[in-house]
């Protein structure tokens, strides 16, 4: 049985989907920093994450 897909979407429309929750967190954190100059904590990203 495969893991549930996790997804997080930025307000700009950038989205990442993965079975790996840690991967989603890292990608969104890098996107927020590189594209928006913002720092997001792991908890920030987990709060915006949903099952895809």
Secondary structure, DSSP 8 states (H G I E B T S, - for coil): -----EEEE-TTS-EEEES-HHHHHHHHHHHHHHHH-----HHHHHHH-EE-
